[in-house]
Amino acid sequence: MYSQAYEAAVDHAMLYEVGGFWKLTPEVEAGLIDTAAQRKAVGYVDDPLDRGGETKFGVAFNANPDLDITNLTWAQAKAVYYDRYWVTGACEKLSGRVAVLHFDGCVNHGVGRAKKFLQTSVGAVADGIVGVATLTAVNSKDPIEICNKICDLREQFYRDIVTNKPNQARFLNGWLRRIDEMRAFVTDLNRQF
């Protein structure tokens, strides 16, 4: 049902949304959170300093208030990522590596902001609408160049968050690591999407 690029994108996003120990097991698929180990395995958190609020599999309640985050299963989370981030973010209209990076931006920054990062990276009007003009600009540029520019924009965005809200500094190293690792992941010429 899902494309190879989407599978790569959502699997890689889980390394940041849940943690580097991400592994799909029956307990994880069921979304169990009865024990500390289960909560860690699905990335279940409710940190008062995290602007996302209650979060599981990286799906944040504040961005998805219609969802029952506590009882979310992996299949439901994967469908949420597909419908609300992959499709809404226009990722399916992009080439593999750009789609994967853009999806990560949609998940981490919100679809609207990620679309503007994409548009800015290719010199298109940053209006948040990925239409013919944006796609023409994307298709006329080198995907690696686009990915590097998006990463630069995202890094600056994170730094600006901390400048404007110093209490968010505790998240900066993780955000920057995510950008560095995403840059390496999508610019690896041996990787197929």
Secondary structure as GFF3:
##gff-version 3
##sequence-region A 1 193
A	DSSP	alpha_helix	4	17	.	.	.	ID=ss1
A	DSSP	alpha_helix	26	30	.	.	.	ID=ss2
A	DSSP	alpha_helix	36	42	.	.	.	ID=ss3
A	DSSP	beta_strand	55	56	.	.	.	ID=ss4
A	DSSP	beta_strand	59	60	.	.	.	ID=ss5
A	DSSP	three_ten_helix	61	63	.	.	.	ID=ss6
A	DSSP	three_ten_helix	69	71	.	.	.	ID=ss7
A	DSSP	alpha_helix	74	80	.	.	.	ID=ss8
A	DSSP	pi_helix	81	87	.	.	.	ID=ss9
A	DSSP	three_ten_helix	91	93	.	.	.	ID=ss10
A	DSSP	alpha_helix	96	109	.	.	.	ID=ss11
A	DSSP	alpha_helix	111	121	.	.	.	ID=ss12
A	DSSP	alpha_helix	132	139	.	.	.	ID=ss13
A	DSSP	alpha_helix	143	164	.	.	.	ID=ss14
A	DSSP	three_ten_helix	166	171	.	.	.	ID=ss15
A	DSSP	alpha_helix	172	187	.	.	.	ID=ss16
###
